[in-house]
């Protein structure tokens, strides 16, 4: 059991300032309460210090009456227990190493609990050895020496029990089995610091409980506490200050690499020692106040807060160790469950801290008055966990669907023939918007439910939100128009992400949208953001099917029937190819002669395809016609020039032979 007196580092003036408001109300409850409380506190100090001579005389008599035999047996309890623990731990070191080697790579939790069980066996050996020595002391079980021996054994088991837990998380000599994300040297120093944090207040509490057993009065015990508590408090403050960087390394290593408040978490982890110094100072004040007023409620409350914070640190470390192997961009199902469990434990710890602070430390409410708030807080915490779990699993399913159905590329140039753009499905298009709407709805509804469970009247909040919404609707009519138009466009499935649309003013591929605007990427790269209220109509070029018609000029005298049959054959062949079969809906065919110009026939062709990349099919069809037609005697039209091109005059033979004769032969060289 933790000491009810704990640690201290404050003078009588600090005690007066810290306890004045609450205690003054309890003493007078009217005007001049602070002055009356200071008078009472001064009298208590004077009375306590007046007991110092009596305490000195009591200690002299105790040292004279307590024989050396009993002191040796009491010291033997601690020595025998620690020696037995060391021997058993040393004997089980090989089994511990084997457990790490076999299990830590695949099942780290199993290795953690197995090695923890081995450490517990060493603790059991300590208890057995201490009990054996205590039983051999002899004498009456109610004697002073026997009671002091039992207190020493209980304190020793308490301290070494915490040491087992700390050692299981830090493992200075076994980095492969370490739970805390720190280096070996840091783990060794932290193990010493955490043991001191437990041991120092434990010794202080042991002294405070041992004095009444020896016959000291309450006044003498209070005087002794006021004398030695500042020493223990100074030692604890030194522990916080000396090992502040080691604990900061532990805390900062557990900060997630991503998050909206990551920088704030890092700052809090690096500067934790400020809160630590203030906390242990208040614990010391509570211990001094307990000695003066003979009421340990505030001191017990601070000790409960400390134990809760230590337990929360160990739990967060264990959860970090379990989930740190998840490197996926998306949260896994196990990660979602871990977050829900983490939230539950945090809220429960917050309720414990709130109860200890409001009831025990500040005395703002009695246990009976706090019972109603405690019930409401637990119901609110359960509701918050359930709502958060529902949202995380819903978000997990949405994110998984989004990851399994990626958006099409924004490249609409169509230069690469092997790339075919595919428009997103309607659900994939709406999924980001649905996720945002679901998140807002769950947050608002859940927040109101939690506030209602806490006893807060949510009717004024609902009324205020209603008035605010009405004011926004009247003051931002353009925004309301954009939102309403967007709702109808989305409900009618007018477009999807990846489709090419024309919004009368701009054209482009739909890259995304919000509740009020549409994002279109032009084929040249420009990004257009168009409010829905300004969209008069939408022409969708990527829905269902498309018919592509194009003209080619052929030479006069071309056999049109042969051309028709050849084009039909090319179209049927393309329909059977795996590359075009999923895209083509009707084969390429010739529609006929649409015009005669100069020395050419203008022939029109067409085909029907799915609106994925019809230009690629058109380019491939033209290429195949270019490769096939010359062998069949089908000629493409050649341009005619409106003016004659003069021919180059021929060179006379004599003029051409003269330069040749003038050049010396190469053989002569």
Secondary structure as the mmCIF struct_conf table of DSSP 4:
data_model
#
loop_
_struct_conf.conf_type_id
_struct_conf.id
_struct_conf.beg_label_comp_id
_struct_conf.beg_label_asym_id
_struct_conf.beg_label_seq_id
_struct_conf.end_label_comp_id
_struct_conf.end_label_asym_id
_struct_conf.end_label_seq_id
BEND BEND1 UNK A 4 UNK A 5
HELX_RH_AL_P HELX_RH_AL_P1 UNK A 12 UNK A 27
TURN_TY1_P TURN_TY1_P1 UNK A 28 UNK A 28
BEND BEND2 UNK A 30 UNK A 30
TURN_TY1_P TURN_TY1_P2 UNK A 31 UNK A 32
HELX_RH_AL_P HELX_RH_AL_P2 UNK A 33 UNK A 49
TURN_TY1_P TURN_TY1_P3 UNK A 50 UNK A 51
HELX_RH_AL_P HELX_RH_AL_P3 UNK A 52 UNK A 65
BEND BEND3 UNK A 66 UNK A 66
HELX_RH_AL_P HELX_RH_AL_P4 UNK A 68 UNK A 91
TURN_TY1_P TURN_TY1_P4 UNK A 92 UNK A 92
HELX_RH_AL_P HELX_RH_AL_P5 UNK A 93 UNK A 103
TURN_TY1_P TURN_TY1_P5 UNK A 104 UNK A 106
HELX_RH_AL_P HELX_RH_AL_P6 UNK A 108 UNK A 135
TURN_TY1_P TURN_TY1_P6 UNK A 136 UNK A 137
BEND BEND4 UNK A 139 UNK A 139
TURN_TY1_P TURN_TY1_P7 UNK A 141 UNK A 142
BEND BEND5 UNK A 143 UNK A 143
HELX_RH_AL_P HELX_RH_AL_P7 UNK A 144 UNK A 170
TURN_TY1_P TURN_TY1_P8 UNK A 172 UNK A 173
HELX_RH_3T_P HELX_RH_3T_P1 UNK A 175 UNK A 177
BEND BEND6 UNK A 180 UNK A 182
HELX_RH_AL_P HELX_RH_AL_P8 UNK A 184 UNK A 213
TURN_TY1_P TURN_TY1_P9 UNK A 214 UNK A 215
HELX_RH_AL_P HELX_RH_AL_P9 UNK A 218 UNK A 242
TURN_TY1_P TURN_TY1_P10 UNK A 243 UNK A 243
HELX_RH_AL_P HELX_RH_AL_P10 UNK A 244 UNK A 253
TURN_TY1_P TURN_TY1_P11 UNK A 254 UNK A 254
BEND BEND7 UNK A 255 UNK A 255
BEND BEND8 UNK A 257 UNK A 258
TURN_TY1_P TURN_TY1_P12 UNK A 260 UNK A 261
HELX_RH_AL_P HELX_RH_AL_P11 UNK A 262 UNK A 270
TURN_TY1_P TURN_TY1_P13 UNK A 271 UNK A 271
HELX_RH_AL_P HELX_RH_AL_P12 UNK A 272 UNK A 293
TURN_TY1_P TURN_TY1_P14 UNK A 294 UNK A 294
HELX_RH_AL_P HELX_RH_AL_P13 UNK A 297 UNK A 323
TURN_TY1_P TURN_TY1_P15 UNK A 324 UNK A 325
BEND BEND9 UNK A 329 UNK A 330
HELX_LH_PP_P HELX_LH_PP_P1 UNK A 331 UNK A 332
HELX_RH_AL_P HELX_RH_AL_P14 UNK A 333 UNK A 355
HELX_RH_PI_P HELX_RH_PI_P1 UNK A 356 UNK A 361
BEND BEND10 UNK A 362 UNK A 362
BEND BEND11 UNK A 365 UNK A 365
HELX_RH_AL_P HELX_RH_AL_P15 UNK A 367 UNK A 404
BEND BEND12 UNK A 405 UNK A 405
HELX_LH_PP_P HELX_LH_PP_P2 UNK A 406 UNK A 409
BEND BEND13 UNK A 410 UNK A 410
TURN_TY1_P TURN_TY1_P16 UNK A 417 UNK A 418
HELX_LH_PP_P HELX_LH_PP_P3 UNK A 423 UNK A 425
HELX_RH_AL_P HELX_RH_AL_P16 UNK A 426 UNK A 453
TURN_TY1_P TURN_TY1_P17 UNK A 454 UNK A 455
HELX_RH_AL_P HELX_RH_AL_P17 UNK A 459 UNK A 475
HELX_RH_AL_P HELX_RH_AL_P18 UNK A 477 UNK A 491
TURN_TY1_P TURN_TY1_P18 UNK A 492 UNK A 493
TURN_TY1_P TURN_TY1_P19 UNK A 497 UNK A 498
STRN STRN1 UNK A 500 UNK A 502
BEND BEND14 UNK A 504 UNK A 505
STRN STRN2 UNK A 507 UNK A 513
BEND BEND15 UNK A 515 UNK A 516
STRN STRN3 UNK A 517 UNK A 521
TURN_TY1_P TURN_TY1_P20 UNK A 523 UNK A 524
BEND BEND16 UNK A 525 UNK A 525
STRN STRN4 UNK A 527 UNK A 531
HELX_RH_3T_P HELX_RH_3T_P2 UNK A 532 UNK A 534
STRN STRN5 UNK A 539 UNK A 540
BEND BEND17 UNK A 541 UNK A 544
STRN STRN6 UNK A 546 UNK A 555
TURN_TY1_P TURN_TY1_P21 UNK A 556 UNK A 557
HELX_RH_AL_P HELX_RH_AL_P19 UNK A 560 UNK A 576
BEND BEND18 UNK A 577 UNK A 577
HELX_RH_AL_P HELX_RH_AL_P20 UNK A 578 UNK A 581
TURN_TY1_P TURN_TY1_P22 UNK A 582 UNK A 583
STRN STRN7 UNK A 584 UNK A 597
TURN_TY1_P TURN_TY1_P23 UNK A 598 UNK A 599
STRN STRN8 UNK A 600 UNK A 609
TURN_TY1_P TURN_TY1_P24 UNK A 611 UNK A 612
HELX_RH_AL_P HELX_RH_AL_P21 UNK A 614 UNK A 629
HELX_RH_3T_P HELX_RH_3T_P3 UNK A 630 UNK A 632
TURN_TY1_P TURN_TY1_P25 UNK A 633 UNK A 633
STRN STRN9 UNK A 636 UNK A 636
BEND BEND19 UNK A 642 UNK A 643
HELX_LH_PP_P HELX_LH_PP_P4 UNK A 644 UNK A 652
HELX_RH_AL_P HELX_RH_AL_P22 UNK A 653 UNK A 662
BEND BEND20 UNK A 663 UNK A 663
HELX_LH_PP_P HELX_LH_PP_P5 UNK A 664 UNK A 665
TURN_TY1_P TURN_TY1_P26 UNK A 666 UNK A 668
#
